[in-house]
Amino acid sequence: MFQSDLFDATPFTLVEDADSGIRYLPDVVRQATAHAWFEQALANVTWGNQRRLMYEREVDVPRLMAHFSLDAPDLPEPLIKAAAQIRMIAGTPFNSVGLNLYRDGNDSVVPHNDKTQGLVPGAPIAILSLGATRRMTLRAKSGKGRTLNVDLHAGSVMVMSYASQFTHDHGILKMSGVDGPRISLAFRCFDASTLKARQASGSMACANIGQIAAVVLTAQPVPKRWPPETRRGIFVCPALATLQVRTSALRRFV
């Protein structure tokens, strides 16, 4: 159905293991299509920021994020088309996609492995890159072997085996000279119970945003039953007439 947008990319094997290893496939998606998908995702996805504890203080995670189940009825463009192509490339029935928006070279993610709890054992993870080129660092957890740096160009796909999450870390480090934002789409296979729980959590969050908005916009007192973290996480920008809810606070509330 979307075959015209798909190149016959030749993969480069970066890491070998008993599964499919870690492979980089350049030019999987035509540049015009990759550009269109980037613009659509940037405009259509509701991006959220998270906060985390670092050295006993709460700081912003240096990127914006979003998550969707691929069977959701209201998937924003271009997720349906992108999922169809990545399923074809990886030969895997992905049912979830997590998105990261790196706004500039200061946004990053430290080297890490993906959490495997809730993932279907043996299923790979595929990352589609859109927008500006960013460099991914691959490091063996054992400390043996060389560190690999791979420039992820728009339209490329990185496919990482389930097994590689136990042997290697991957990350996007801060980088000077970046010429614009980058969006990554990480496709995964969750087991049925985990996917259902994630969907339920997302539905609860959407319902409670309405409650929080009503409190802020009508100047009602914040209910005492709400945790302190949630009360501190609510703020409003009058100049833009925009309600914002810090996602870390919302997670604690729901």
WOSULMO-V328586 format. One line per field, one symbol per residue. ss: DSSP state (A for helix, B for strand, O for the rest). burial: + if it has 16 or more other ideal C-beta (glycine too) atoms within 10 Angstrom, else -. Layout:
ss->???
burial->???
This chain:
ss->OOAAABOOOOBBBBBOOOOOOBBBBOOOBOAAAAAAAAAAAAAAOOOBOOBBBBOOBBBBOOOBBBBBBOOOOOOOOOAAAAAAAAAAAAOOOOOBBBBBBBOOOOOOBBBBOOOOOOBOOOOOBBBBBBBOOBBBBBBBOOOOOOOBBBBBOOOOBBBBOOAAAAOBBBBBOOOOOOOOOBBBBBBBOBOAAAAAAAAAAAAAAAAAAAAAAAAAAOOOOOOOOOOAAAAAOBBBBOOOOBBBBOAAAAAAAO
burial->----+-+-+-+--++----++++++++++---++-+++-++---+--+--+---------++++++-+-+----++-++-+++++++-++-+-+++++++++--+-+-+-+--+----++--++++++++++-+-+-+---------+-+-++++++++++++++-++++-+--+--+--++++++++++---++--++-----+--+---+--+----------+--+++-++----------++++++--++
